[in-house]
Amino acid sequence: MMLKIVFLDVKTIGEDIDLSGFEELGEVVKYDFSSPEEIPERVSDADVIVLNKVRVDEQTVGAAKKLKLVCVTATGTNNLDKAYLEKRGIAWRNVAGYSTESVAQHTFAMLFYLLEKLRYYDDYVKEGRYVNDTIFTHFAEHFTEISGKTWGIIGLGAIGRRVADIARMFGAKVIYYSASGRPAQEGYEQVDLDTLLRTSDIISVHAPLNEHTQGLMNAEKFHKMKPSCIFLNLGRGPIVAEQDLYDALNTGEIAAAGLDVLCEEPMSAANPLLQIKDSRKLLITPHIAWASVEARTRLMEIVREQIREYM
């Protein structure tokens, strides 16, 4: 059976990933991006659609009479009207586990940038200030060791566990909080949120966005954290109340924050965090933690196998 496979927003995968393997499965049509108005015509004779952020519902795929399979190139499936797909007998697939190493690695990249004030030291040397300095070590900025610190993790899925294991290798004590209230995982110390906030030197979020985590990190929570705490969000943007985080950073309630996800992506010009220019206090990366070359390659290999298996 020759399939017609339509990629609706292929640019969300990156142009450096080889997708030629999909051509073994059938006719492949790729669109960089697709607006809701463009989708009905583009999927009208598709057997399989591959997408990341595009909304899939009766309005967009109602006229796609041959559609059999919807493949989401991500873990989250909030963009699928699953009741409608079930009514039509259209199967759907998502992908989990492909980015664990990439997100864990990026978590530590963000931490080291903030913890060791790397931007400051890089600028210090590149601006020529180290040339003919009075002593060989420049002590103007201070940093501490991870060893002996308490690292609190919110959301202990595959990524949270990987971060926990690496943090332990650096000598940190790791505790975690489960927003969904799942029973404790063997080998990891579960605590209530209040304990985690009050005792952690580093807090990283690796939780999904749901009714338990929406707006979880707000002014009340930042107020409970140590003034020396570094906060990292690699879960989902709306877990954090961004105005409250801005206030906490501005008043010194917490030491620094690193974010790979925001409430609105791409970033809104109205986001208060844009006003913080001090790299020692804030690092924002544009939702790249998941996107190592290896992770994106793994992702698309899994999607290709899902289509092959369905056939």
Salt bridges, closest charged atoms under 4 A:
GLU15 OE2 - LYS11 NZ 3.14
ASP16 OD1 - ARG296 NH1 2.61
GLU24 OE1 - ARG308 NH2 3.87
GLU38 OE2 - ARG42 NH2 3.58
ASP45 OD1 - LYS4 NZ 2.91
ASP47 OD1 - LYS68 NZ 2.39
ASP57 OD2 - ARG55 NE 3.34
GLU101 OE2 - ARG162 NE 2.80
ASP122 OD1 - LYS126 NZ 2.46
ASP123 OD2 - ARG119 NE 2.96
GLU127 OE1 - ARG129 NH2 3.10
ASP133 OD2 - HIS138 ND1 3.83
GLU141 OE2 - ARG280 NH1 2.43
ASP165 OD1 - ARG168 NH1 3.84
ASP194 OD2 - ARG198 NE 3.01
ASP194 OD1 - LYS224 NZ 2.88
ASP201 OD1 - LYS226 NZ 2.85
GLU211 OE2 - HIS212 NE2 3.54
GLU220 OE2 - LYS224 NZ 3.49
GLU253 OE2 - HIS223 ND1 2.61
ASP260 OD1 - HIS106 NE2 3.81
GLU265 OE1 - HIS287 ND1 2.63
ASP278 OD1 - ARG280 NE 3.04
GLU305 OE2 - ARG308 NE 3.16
